[in-house]
């Protein structure tokens, strides 16, 4: 979750909101997509893993902004099959 306090991610989101007059969800999605593409194109495996982190954080924050509860699989008390 340290990604959320990184100015390299936050500043472009804030700028997109103020200059393009878009909502926070859209600005976050656009900015995170740019970083994910950049990290996935690198030859460094560590950076490719960071792309997955950014995707996850973006999904969680967007869900929070939209008021959507993202279920936690560890809290499921009945037998289920999870398809990913």
GIVENQUI-V298280 format. One record per backbone hydrogen bond with DSSP energy under -0.5 kcal/mol. CO is the residue of the C=O (numbers start at 0). NH is the residue of the N-H. Records with the same first field share a line. If there is no record, write none. Layout:
CO->NH, NH
This chain:
0->3
1->4
2->5
4->6
5->8, 9
6->10
8->12
9->13
10->14
11->15
12->16
13->17
14->18
15->19, 21
16->20
22->26
23->27
24->28
25->29
26->30
27->31
28->32
29->33
30->34
31->35
32->36
33->37
34->38
35->39
36->40
38->41
42->44
43->47
44->48
45->49
46->50
47->51
48->52
49->53
50->54
51->55
52->56
53->57
54->58
55->59
56->60
57->61
58->62
59->63
60->64
61->65
62->66, 67
63->66
66->68
67->69
68->70
70->72
71->74
72->75
79->81
80->82
81->83
